[in-house]
């Protein structure tokens, strides 16, 4: 048990205008892929965070008017009084646990395309909307600005009626019309709303004052703003206009929520940033205002949190992703259960869900998004249906999650692992460049299992169909993972790769196993996620001459959904790894790769001695199929990558799903409540 007062600073009440937060843990606004379409799911998810000790729990972006419609994304909506009831579900869930509820009101401006409402987009100037859609926004005239101010005022009043304690004015991430007015990039007006910083900040100031006049008697008014756009002189800089804006508006809002823009910079993955990385941009804010300041930095360490406060960087510890990975992080710190914290790994799978307009998910926390749909809780599970023992074969992410949840339910668990260490794919991938924090997925589960009396783990123990009977188990769950294919099959083509013996063909598995390829090396990426990029970096670190080839138009193309594609491609280029984009590999002949441009079909010849295929994986389901034929077992299940290879988050979820439904009707796996 840690000293009772070591982190007591984090649990002090903080006054924010007319309201008081019960502690310094502040779940800042974050997207979740649920919004106005799945209000019950959203409310349950936010309520769990309040139960877990977050003193303030905020919404995602909430649209204030039909002309700021961001369909297909599932954000909040407060267009009129009919939207109040849905939002009340959240405020009631948050208030039930004594926390404050905050709402982030937004008018998207150039970032809104109005696919649903089909109304013209309004912005500071005539300009193309952001995000590539072929349309332009209409420059707002004075009457439009007057209407906009009224829309904000009306939304603030509705927010108060819905029960919110904190009402946001949002000017962050480059996703708000108020930020667009501030930005020299997007504001070329020549009237009193353009030109000088004072003019460009005029609308933001007016909306802040309007909001305070409308609801400031009982609701705190927060300003979320990007103090640096990371564009140098072409944008707002923390050391220049970012500071000037804060000085100009210093005492108007009741709370400053500060970050950097754009979203790709604010929510950087652990591959490119460390805990507390935003401090260099936000550390000066408290010296410019007497009002409390909240900021983010993917904080998971309570010592780092206390340091931020003691050094005068922040008053409240803001979090989005850490609150997703562990909704009970505050309560665990309060109880001294630091070893039980489910630390965020910074993979941004949570972000990818929003980009697909799908309910949020998390690699570390498989209950995220399932609180209402499946009635899952991050810290509680139902008790076992009978006194039974279960053998779990494999200790990768699926096997460990399944074993841990079953053990928490009260079953006796034996884990058999063929290797000498636990972790499966995660322990190997975490040794690749930039992925070290991913090992937290294993560390958290392994540590918990090692404390449990009803769990036994056996390493260097390969289970086969012949020796399985020796274990004397009637209930067996197979989590034996998958392996990368060598035949060239991928989503980009089902034909076998034609090749002679002139080029050595390896996979990501071989590189992670320690094989050193001979150069020149070509990494072929038809997976389009992170693996090919980090394998290319690893090979280069081994001294190889490395090229990267893909049918996609960009390196690691799918990582656009995790906000890191540009950083990945830039890093590969900076490291001197040659990129061959738009190239579909066809065959190998005489130390040469023959590929075709996916557009022109032009043939390209690339010298190669070692080809590393990162295409798709084969389920390692042989043991399961053999045991299934024997028909000797009461319960036999296949989970994780051994069932269907996918991302680590899906493997963890698969393990949880098997454990939650074990002992019941297996059709429960396919059934969940629909939030209509």
Protein Blocks (a to p, Z undefined) as FASTA:
>chain_A
ZZfklmmmmmgccdehjbccfbfcdcddddehlmmmlmmlmmmmmmmmmmnopabdcddd
ddfbfklccbfbdcdddfblmlmmmmmmmmmmmmmnopacddddddekjmpgolmnopac
ddfbdcddehhiacddddddfklmmmmmmmmmmmmmmmmmnopabdcdddehhlafklmm
mpmklmccfbfkghjfklmmmmmmmmmmmmmmmmmmmpccdddddfbgolojmbccfklm
mmmmmmmmmmmpmbdcdddddfklmmccfklocehklmmmmmmmmmmpcbdcdddehiab
fklmmmmmmnomambdcdfklmmmmmmlmmmmmnopamlpccdehlommmmmmmnopacd
dfklmmgoplmmnopafkbccddfbdcddddedjbfklmmmmmmmmmnopacddddfbfb
ehijmlmmmmpghilmmmmmmmmmmmmmmmpmkbccdehiacdfklmmmnopabdcddeb
paddfkopafkbcbdcdddfkbccddfklmmnopacddddddddfkopmmlmmmmmmmmm
nopacddddfbfbehkllmmnopmmmmmmmmmmnopacdehiacfbdcehiacdddfklo
pacddddfbdcddfbdcddfklmmmmmmnopafbdcdehjllogcdfklmmmmmmmmmmm
goiafklmmgccddZZ
